[in-house]
Structures are given as structure tokens and as C-alpha cells.
């Protein structure tokens, strides 16, 4: 169904649209009796534009050259805001409430899944989320779940679970895996270059001198990796202690470098090749990758296999229940949209206008590609 992907996003981001400090109170869209403001749009747009892969790649979607991506996100945000307004009205009509006890119960469920409250706190920290924001987000998810439960039964029978397992057996197969720990001596030439250049003592250095200094630091890191390798090779029992004291991978260092079991395609090629060639209780390295130098201790191997039904039964049940609930909400959204009065006060946020902008971006990109190809053909002809 068309709304499922959107509603999955909505379930984890709904909190962004309520109770936030607004940059502007100007109404841009009216959904029945609900007003959507410019501030709400900006808040959500900035969150999505700076998060995920776009944020990691440093892509500025507000740059005119990225107008296609800008309008795609804009269209998605407008759609999400409209759906959020519709669902909030419906939730209010049905008198659905979420208590603190409901939220605490949801937190407990997640704590049980991740292993401990400390582990949950660590995950939140890694994702830049506070405990308060997490609970607000969770409250919205619980509200959505209660809405879905009010729409129909989401019970799943053992027969349905078994049928899903049999029809999707490939999803429960796993490849050969290796368990290993590593010590990372990080090497990032670009970062090292910036460090050298930022030192006031190096302000008069030429590019060649800067490069020479960077190469010196890289050689120093390589030497350190070789020295650490020699130590753990001589005494593998010291690996965890040396990893805690020296590894520059903050996620695993505190665990003595422990990576757990992983498949070959889950690691960068040089690392994976070395780990999968090694026998258990063997130290290999230093292995160079784009991250730097790795010293690897392989501790166990697991042959390829298939997860037994009983082990994955509860996970399948949870998935199927969620799918049923999403289906109920998806159908509800389609019905609410048909009967809603939606007014795009600022025509810039009208989906039809946004689609026109998307098509214009595609046209401009196509013309640019065509121009580049023509210029290339002209140059090739001149060379001949």
C-alpha cells in the first residue's frame, strides 16, 4: 500500500511535529480544523535533510544544484504533516490517551530487547538522542499502536507464523560467520592534513612539506600498529587489555575490541579477507583498510546454516502484527484523506506545485547532461 513506508517513518518521527519551538507561526496548510505552520515544516524538513545518508555525505539539499532532492524531501514532509494532522484529529475523536505507565512499559520492552538500560543509554548517545526525546518519540509510537488496536484485531495465529516462515525460508538462512576482535590504529590522510595545516607552527609550509609531515604521521601510525601486533602475537591473552588502551575504534575499544560474529559481506574487503582466512585463536595483521590499520584476533567460526523456527517465531509474530496494524492505519489514512478538507494556504506547499518543480528539476538535469555530452562529442571531433 502506498502509505506504508510513510507511516513507518511517521511512527518514529511523529514527535517532531508537536510541542516543538516554532520558528514561525505562519499557517501554510489547513487540514480540517488543524493549522500546519511554517515552523513545523522547517523543523521536520531540516531534520530529514540533515539526517541519514544525506547528512553523512554532507549534501546541502538547499543548494540550487540539488533542487531535485530538495523538492522530493519537501513533498514527503508535506505529506507526513498532513497525515499527522489527520491522525491526531482521529485519535482525539476516539479519546485515545497514553499514560506515563504506558510509556514506561514500552521502555521496559525495548530495554529487554537490547539487553539492559545501560545498553539502551549507549545506543541513544550514539544516535545523538536524549532520554527525554526518546520517551516523547515512544509516546507517539504507543499512541499509533493504540489507534491501530482500536481499528481491528491484529492477532496472528501459529499457522500464519509457520506459513510465513516456510514461504520466506531464505530470509532465515545465514552465511558462514567469523567471531573476532580488533585493534584499530586510525589513519585518515585528509584529517591528518587538516591537523598539520591548523598548527600555527606550520603556517608557512608548502604543500609538499605538509604532505611530507602527513606521510611521517602515517608511518608513525603504521609502526605503532606493527608494535602492537608483535605484542599480542606474543601474548594473545593480552589482546583485550591492549585493545582497551590503544584501539581508536571507540565503539569496540571498551569491549576489548570485541566485534561478535559477522558475515564476510559485513566488513570492508581487506578486513574480511584476513579474518576469514585465519583459524580460531589466531592473531593477524596489521591489515590496512580505508579506516587505518587493524590487528585482528579471530576467536570462533560458525558454519552457514538456517535459524530454526522456534528461535525466530516471536520475531515473525511481532513483524506480522505490525504489518496488520500498519495496514489498518494505511486504510484509515486513505479514508480520512478522501473526506478531509485540505487547503494549501501557501501554494508553494501544494503537492501539485511541488511535482511541477520536481519535473522542472528533471528537465534541467537532462538538458545539462545533454549539453555535457555535446561538448564532449565536439572536443572528441576536434581531436580527430
For each residue, the residues with C-beta under 8 A, 3 or more apart:
1: 4 327 330 331
2: 6 330
3: 6 7 83 329 330 333 334
4: 1 7 8 326 327 330
5: 8 9
6: 2 3 9 10 76 79 80 83
7: 3 4 10 11 83 326 329 330 333
8: 4 5 11 12 326
9: 5 6 12 13 80
10: 6 7 13 14 80 83 84 87 144
11: 7 8 14 140 141 144
12: 8 9 137 141
13: 9 10 16 17 44 47 80 137
14: 10 11 17 18 84 137 140 141 143 144
15: 18 19 133 136 137 139 140
16: 13 20 43 44 47
17: 13 14 20 40 43 44 80 81 84
18: 14 15 88 140
19: 15 136
20: 16 17 39 40 43
21: 39
22: 25 37 38 39 40 43
23: 38 39 42 43
24: 37 38 39 42
25: 22 37 38 39
26: 37 38 39 346
27: 30 35 36 37 38 345
28: 36 37 38 41 344 345 346 348 349
29: 35 36 78 81 82 342 343 344 345 346 349
30: 27 34 35 36 341 342 343 345
31: 34 36 82 85 86 89 340 341 342
32: 85 86 89 340 341 342
33: 89
34: 30 31 85 88 89
35: 27 29 30
36: 27 28 29 30 31 40 41 81 82 85
37: 22 24 25 26 27 28 40 41
38: 22 23 24 25 26 27 28 41 42 346
39: 20 21 22 23 24 25 26 42 43
40: 17 20 22 36 37 43 44 81
41: 28 36 37 38 44 45 77 78 81 349
42: 23 24 38 39 45 46
43: 16 17 20 22 23 39 40 46 47
44: 13 16 17 40 41 47 48 77 80 81
45: 41 42 48 49 73 74 77
46: 42 43 49 50
47: 13 16 43 44 50 51
48: 44 45 51 52 73 76 77
49: 45 46 54 55 61 62 70 73
50: 46 47 54 55
51: 47 48 54 55
52: 48 55 56
53: 56 57
54: 49 50 51 57 59 61 69
55: 49 50 51 52 58 59
56: 52 53
57: 53 54
58: 55
59: 54 55 66 69
60: 63 66
61: 49 54 66 69 70 73
62: 49 66 70
63: 60 66
64: 67
65:
66: 59 60 61 62 63 69 70
67: 64 70 71 357 360 361 364
68: 71 72 358 361 362 365
69: 54 59 61 66 72 73
70: 49 61 62 66 67 73 74
71: 67 68 74 75 354 357 358 361
72: 68 69 75 76 358
73: 45 48 49 61 69 70 76 77
74: 45 70 71 77 78 349 354
75: 71 72 78 79 351 354 355 358
76: 6 48 72 73 79 80
77: 41 44 45 48 73 74 80 81
78: 29 41 74 75 81 82 349 351 354
79: 6 75 76 82 83 351
80: 6 9 10 13 17 44 76 77 83 84
81: 17 29 36 40 41 44 77 78 84 85
82: 29 31 36 78 79 85 86 337 342
83: 3 6 7 10 79 80 86 87 333 337
84: 10 14 17 80 81 87 88
85: 31 32 34 36 81 82 88 89
86: 31 32 82 83 89 90 333 336 337 340
87: 10 83 84 90 91 144 147 329 332 333 336
88: 18 34 84 85 91 92
89: 31 32 33 34 85 86 92 93 336
90: 86 87 93 94 147 332 336
91: 87 88 94 96 143 147
92: 88 89 95 96
93: 89 90
94: 90 91 147 150
95: 92
96: 91 92 143 146 147 150
97:
98: 102 103 139 142 143 146
99: 102 103
100: 103 104
101: 104 105
102: 98 99 105 106 139 142
103: 98 99 100 106 107 135 138 139 142
104: 100 101 107 108
105: 101 102 108 109
106: 102 103 109 110 138 141 142
107: 103 104 110 111 120 135 138
108: 104 105 111 112
109: 105 106 112 113
110: 106 107 113 114 120 138
111: 107 108 114 115 116 117 120
112: 108 109
113: 109 110
114: 110 111 119 120 123
115: 111 119
116: 111 119 120
117: 111 120 121
118: 121 122
119: 114 115 116 122 123
120: 107 110 111 114 116 117 123 124
121: 117 118 124 125 131
122: 118 119 125 126
123: 114 119 120 126 127
124: 120 121 127 129 130 131 134
125: 121 122 128 129
126: 122 123 251
127: 123 124
128: 125
129: 124 125 133 134 137
130: 124 133 134
131: 121 124 134 135
132: 135 136
133: 15 129 130 136 137
134: 124 129 130 131 137 138
135: 103 107 131 132 138 139
136: 15 19 132 133 139 140
137: 12 13 14 15 129 133 134 140 141
138: 103 106 107 110 134 135 141 142
139: 15 98 102 103 135 136 142 143
140: 11 14 15 18 136 137 143 144
141: 11 12 14 106 137 138 144 145
142: 98 102 103 106 138 139 145 146
143: 14 91 96 98 139 140 146 147
144: 10 11 14 87 140 141 147 148 329
145: 141 142 148 149 325
146: 96 98 142 143 149 150
147: 87 90 91 94 96 143 144 150 151 329 332
148: 144 145 151 154 324 325 326 328 329
149: 145 146 154 325
150: 94 96 146 147
151: 147 148 328 329 331 332
152: 324 328
153:
154: 148 149 321 324 325 328
155: 321
156: 160 161 317 320 321 324
157: 160 161
158: 161 162
159: 162 163
160: 156 157 163 164 320
161: 156 157 158 164 165 313 316 317 320
162: 158 159 165 166 309
163: 159 160 166 167
164: 160 161 167 168 316 319 320
165: 161 162 168 169 172 309 312 313 316
166: 162 163 169
167: 163 164
168: 164 165 171 172
169: 165 166 172 173 306
170: 173
171: 168
172: 165 168 169 306 307 312
173: 169 170 304 305 306 307
174: 177 263 304 305 306 307
175: 263 264 265 304
176: 263 264 276 301 302 303 304
177: 174 261 262 263 301 302
178: 261 262 264 275 276 278 298 300 301 302
179: 259 260 261 262 298 299 300 301 302
180: 259 262 275 296 297 298 299
181: 239 240 243 252 256 257 258 259 296 297 299
182: 243 247 249 252 257 259 271 294 295 296 297
183: 225 228 232 239 242 243 246 247 249 257 294 295
184: 247 248 249 252 291 292 293 294
185: 221 222 224 225 228 246 247 248 286 292 293 295
186: 221 248 249 291 292
187: 192 218 221 222 291 292 293
188: 191 192 292
189: 192 193 214 218
190: 193 194
191: 188 194 195
192: 187 188 189 195 196 214 217 218
193: 189 190 196 197 210 211 214
194: 190 191 197 198
195: 191 192 198 199
196: 192 193 199 202 205 210 213 214 217
197: 193 194 202 205 210
198: 194 195
199: 195 196 202 203
200: 203
201:
202: 196 197 199 205 209 210 213
203: 199 200
204:
205: 196 197 202 209 210 213
206: 209 210
207: 210 211
208: 211 212
209: 202 205 206 212 213
210: 193 196 197 202 205 206 207 213 214
211: 193 207 208 214 215
212: 208 209 215 216
213: 196 202 205 209 210 216 217
214: 189 192 193 196 210 211 217 218
215: 211 212 218 219
216: 212 213 219 220
217: 192 196 213 214 220 221
218: 187 189 192 214 215 221 222
219: 215 216 222 223
220: 216 217 223 224
221: 185 186 187 217 218 224 225 292 293
222: 185 187 218 219 225 226 286 293
223: 219 220 226 227
224: 185 220 221 227 228 246
225: 183 185 221 222 228 229 285 286 292 293 295
226: 222 223 229 230 286
227: 223 224 230 231
228: 183 185 224 225 231 232 242 246 295
229: 225 226 232 233 283 285 286 295
230: 226 227 233 234
231: 227 228 234 235 238 242
232: 183 228 229 235 236 238 239 242 283 295 297
233: 229 230 236 283
234: 230 231
235: 231 232 238
236: 232 233 239 281 283 297
237:
238: 231 232 235 241 242
239: 181 183 232 236 242 243 256 257 283 297
240: 181 243 244 256 257 258
241: 238 244 245 256
242: 183 228 231 232 238 239 245 246
243: 181 182 183 239 240 246 247 252 253 256 257
244: 240 241 247 253 254 256 257
245: 241 242
246: 183 185 224 228 242 243
247: 182 183 184 185 243 244 252 253 257
248: 184 185 186 253 292
249: 182 183 184 186 252 253 257
250: 253 254
251: 126
252: 181 182 184 243 247 249 255 256 257 258 259
253: 243 244 247 248 249 250 256 257
254: 244 250
255: 252 258
256: 181 239 240 241 243 244 252 253
257: 181 182 183 239 240 243 244 247 249 252 253 297
258: 181 240 252 255
259: 179 180 181 182 252 262
260: 179
261: 177 178 179 300 302
262: 177 178 179 180 259 266 267
263: 174 175 176 177 266
264: 175 176 178 267 272 276
265: 175 272
266: 262 263 272
267: 262 264 271 272 275
268: 271 272 289 290 291
269: 272 273 289
270: 273 274 287 288 289
271: 182 267 268 274 275 287 289 294 296
272: 264 265 266 267 268 269 275 276
273: 269 270 276 277
274: 270 271 277 278 284 285 287 294 296
275: 178 180 267 271 272 278 284 296 298
276: 176 178 264 272 273
277: 273 274 284
278: 178 274 275 282 284 296 298
279: 282 298
280: 298 299 300 301
281: 236 297 298 299
282: 278 279 297 298
283: 229 232 233 236 239 295 296 297 298
284: 274 275 277 278 287 295 296 298
285: 225 229 274 293 294 295 296
286: 185 222 225 226 229 293 294 295
287: 270 271 274 284 293 294 295 296
288: 270 292 293 294
289: 268 269 270 271 292 294
290: 268
291: 184 186 187 268 294
292: 184 185 186 187 188 221 225 248 288 289
293: 184 185 187 221 222 225 285 286 287 288
294: 182 183 184 271 274 285 286 287 288 289 291
295: 182 183 185 225 228 229 232 283 284 285 286 287
296: 180 181 182 271 274 275 278 283 284 285 287
297: 180 181 182 232 236 239 257 281 282 283
298: 178 179 180 275 278 279 280 281 282 283 284 301
299: 179 180 181 280 281
300: 178 179 261 280
301: 176 177 178 179 280 298
302: 176 177 178 179 261 305
303: 176
304: 173 174 175 176
305: 173 174 302
306: 169 172 173 174
307: 172 173 174 311 312
308: 311 312
309: 162 165 312 313
310: 313
311: 307 308
312: 165 172 307 308 309 315 316
313: 161 165 309 310 316 317
314: 317 318
315: 312 318 319
316: 161 164 165 312 313 319 320
317: 156 161 313 314 320 321
318: 314 315 321 322
319: 164 315 316 322 323
320: 156 160 161 164 316 317 323 324
321: 154 155 156 317 318 324 325
322: 318 319 325 326
323: 319 320 326 327
324: 148 152 154 156 320 321 327 328
325: 145 148 149 154 321 322 328 329
326: 4 7 8 148 322 323 329 330
327: 1 4 323 324 330 331
328: 148 151 152 154 324 325 331 332
329: 3 7 87 144 147 148 151 325 326 332 333
330: 1 2 3 4 7 326 327 333 334
331: 1 151 327 328 334 335
332: 87 90 147 151 328 329 335 336
333: 3 7 83 86 87 329 330 336 337
334: 3 330 331 337 338
335: 331 332 338 339
336: 86 87 89 90 332 333 339 340
337: 82 83 86 333 334 340 342
338: 334 335
339: 335 336
340: 31 32 86 336 337
341: 30 31 32
342: 29 30 31 32 82 337
343: 29 30
344: 28 29 347 349 350 351
345: 27 28 29 30
346: 26 28 29 38 349
347: 344 350 353
348: 28 353
349: 28 29 41 74 78 344 346 353 354
350: 344 347 353 354
351: 75 78 79 344 354 355
352: 355 356
353: 347 348 349 350 356 357
354: 71 74 75 78 349 350 351 357 358
355: 75 351 352 358 359
356: 352 353 359 360
357: 67 71 353 354 360 361
358: 68 71 72 75 354 355 361 362
359: 355 356 362 363
360: 67 356 357 363 364
361: 67 68 71 357 358 364 365
362: 68 358 359 365 366
363: 359 360 366 367
364: 67 360 361 367 368
365: 68 361 362 368 369
366: 362 363 369 370
367: 363 364 370 371
368: 364 365 371 372
369: 365 366 372 373
370: 366 367 373 374
371: 367 368 374 375
372: 368 369 375 376
373: 369 370 376 377
374: 370 371 377 378
375: 371 372 378 379
376: 372 373 379 380
377: 373 374 380 381
378: 374 375 381 382
379: 375 376 382 383
380: 376 377 383 384
381: 377 378 384
382: 378 379
383: 379 380
384: 380 381
